[in-house]
Amino acid sequence: MEDDEEIRTMRKNFRSLCLAHGWTIEELSKISGVRIKVLRDIEEGRDFKVIYLIQLCNLYHIATAKIFTMDIPDPASHL
């Protein structure tokens, strides 16, 4: 798997997890303690510190390495 594909997978998975919990970016920011700007950077594929990735994976109870490879379905696609 190429790095770009892993980043796309990670971005999709975070979005899917947020939607699955029914959280907005603002709510996720309050719950996780990660600033809204950082969450948007993650969603849009911009640079961010790894500590935020670890923090979010811990919140979702997902091993950090798995967020790049697992396929979490987008809840919106089931509507």
N, C-alpha and C positions, 0 to 999 in steps of 0.2 A: 504494500500500500504506500503510495507516495505521501509526502508530508502535506501537500495541499489537500489531499483527500481526507487525511486524518483531521486536519483543522476544520474542514467542512463538516465532518462527522461530529466533532466535538461541539461546534456551534449549533448544529441541528439538535443534538442531544440536550444541550442546555435549554434551548427554546422549548423542546418537547416536555422536559421535566417541569419547567415553569408553568406551561399551559396545563399539564396534567394535575398540578396542584392548584390550579385556578388563580395563580398569582400574577399580578402585573409586575413590571420592572420595579416600580416604586415599592410595592409590597415585598418583593424579594430583597430589595436593598435594606429595608427595615429589619427583615427576618435574619438576613445573613450578615449584616454589617458591612457589606461591600457597597461602595458608592455607586450611584446610578450611572455615572460616566464610565466606570470600569465595566459594569454589566453591559452597557451599550457597546463598549470596545470589544468585549468578548463576542457579543452577537454579530458584530459587523466585521470581525476578523482582524481588528487592529491589535497592536501590541498591548500586553498587560503583564503584570507580575505573576509569577507562578503561584505565589502564596494565595492569591485570590482563587485560582483554579482549585487548589487544595481545599480551601475554605468551603467553596461551593460543593465540591465532591463530598466532603464530610457532611454537609447539610443534607445532601441527597443519599447518603450512605452508599456511595459508589467509589470503588477503587479508582484513584486518579488515572492510572494507565487505561482503564476500561472505557473511560469517557470518550477516548479517541477511536475505539474500535466497535463498541457495542451498538446495536441498532435499536434505539428507543423510538417507537412509533409516535408520530405527531397526532395528538388527540383530535386536532381539528380535521384530520383526514378521514376520521370515522363518522363525521356528521353527515 
